Amino acid sequence: MKKNLSKFRIALIIALLSVFQSCGTYSLSGASIPAEMTTTSVQFFENTSALVVPYLSQQFTEGLKDRIRNQSRLSIVRTEADANFEGRITDYSIRPVAIQGNDRAGLDRITVTVSVKYTNVLNPELNFEQSFQAFQEFSVNQGPIQSQEQKLLALIIRQLTEDIFNKAFANW
């Protein structure tokens, strides 16, 4: 019985190792980056929305670069690369989502929309131009928007960069 269990464990380990070693294009993050892709560029995402938060463009651009650095082996370069990201922040809005009895918002929502153009030089079939949107809800009872905004935007940027990364590299 023990002998069969040991053989099963060894077979399972070999199978798992072969899956992770396969052709070098898969990672634990779910990304499917071909071995020949080595560089990417991320251009500055200008904020063209009607309501402009001064630091949002810089934080979003750096957030996308950080996501790529942390979840891939790609080098980020300033010039044209094997994969290129460019775009702009097209909308930043704060709207009520739940009205209380006294005609005041009990819950508000910050929404950020980003238009992204992704160019895959090695496989143009994977190119896309798409808008991505994420939001976070907050209560003014927890303090004014100015005291909550930076934390909420960090969460929104995390979601947006994850969605963009997955669309580009995990084909989701």
N, C-alpha and C positions, 0 to 999 in steps of 0.2 A: 504494500500500500504506500509506504513512504517512498519507495523507489519510483512508483508511478507519479507521485506528487512532485518529486524532484525533477523528473523528466518534463512534466508539464510546466513547471516554473522556468526551466531553461528554455523551452520552446517559446514560452510567452515573452521572455526577455529578448530572445533573438528576433521575434516578430516585431516587438516594439522598437528595437534598435533599427531594424531595417526600414520601418516606416519613417522614423525620424531622420535617417541617413539618406533616404531614397535618392532624390536628384538635387538636393540642396536648394530647392525653391520654396520650401515650406518652413514656417517657424511656428513657435507656440502662440504667437500673437494672432495667427490666422492669416497672416500675409502670405502672398504667393508672388514673390519677387524673383524673376529669372536671374540666374547666376551671372549673365552677361550685363545686367543692369547694375551699375556701380555708383552713379551720381544722380543727384536731383537738384533742382533750383526752386526756390520759393521767392517770388517777387513780392514787393510790399503791397498789401491789400489796403488801398485807400478807402476811407469812409466817405461815401457819397450820399448817405441817408440825410433826410431832412433834419433829424436831430443828431448832432455830432457829439460823441464823448471823446475828448481830446486824446486819451491814451488807448482807445479801443483798437485802432489800426495796428499800432505797434505790438500790443499784447496778443492780438489774434495772429499776426504774422509770426511772431516768436513762438507762440503756442503750436502752430503747425510745424515749424522747424523742430521744436522739441519732441513732438509726437513722432516725427520721422526718425530723429536721432535715437530715441528711446525704443522704438519698435522695429527698427530695421538696421541693416548694415550699410545703408547708403550714405555716401558722403554728400554734404550739401555744398554746392558751389554757387558762385554769383552769376556765371554765364550760362549759356545753353548747356543742358545736361541730357542724360538718357530719359529723365522724366522731369517735366516742368509744371509748376503750379503758378497761376496768376489769377487775379480777380479783384473784386471789390466788395466792400460791405454796403449792401444796397438798402438795408432797413434796420433801424433801431427804434423800438417803440415801447412805450409804457401804457398799458390799457387796463382798465378795471375788468375783473372777471367775476366778481361776486359783490353784489350791492347789499348793504345792510339796510335796516328799516329806516334809517334817517337820511337816505339818499347819498350815503358815503360808501366808498369802496371798502369792502372788508378784506378783499384780496385783489392784488394787482399782478400783472404779468409783464415781465421784460422779455421782449422777443428780438432776436438778432437774425437777420437773413444775409447770407453771403453768396455771391455769385462766383463760381469757380470754373476756370478753364484748365483742364488737365491735358497735357500732351505727352504721350508715350512715344518717343522717337523710335524705339525698337519694335513696337507693335502698335501702329496707328489705329488698329481696330478697337483698342482700349481707351482711346481719347474720349473725353466727354466735356460738355459745358452744361452745368447744372447749378441750380440754387439749392442751398442747404439752409435749414431753419432750426433754431433751438430756442427754448424759452425756460424761464424759471419764474415761479410765483412767489410772492412775498406779501407780508401784511404790514401796513403802515403802523399797526399797533406795536410792532417790534422796533420801531424807530423810523426816522425819515429815510427816504430812498438813498440820500447821500451817504448814510452810514452803512447801508446794505449793498449798494451798487457794485462795488469792487468784488466782493465775495460772490455775488450772483453772476457777474460777468465771467469770473474765473470758471464757474460751473458750466456756463453756456459755451465758453470757448473750448472746454474739455470735450463736451458733447459734439460740437461742430467739427473739431479736428479729428475726433474718432470716426465720425461719419464720413468725412472726406478721405481719411486714410483708408478706411475699409472699402470705399468705392474705388479708389485708385489701385489698391494693392491686394485686396481680398475678394474683389469682384462681388461685393454684396449690394 
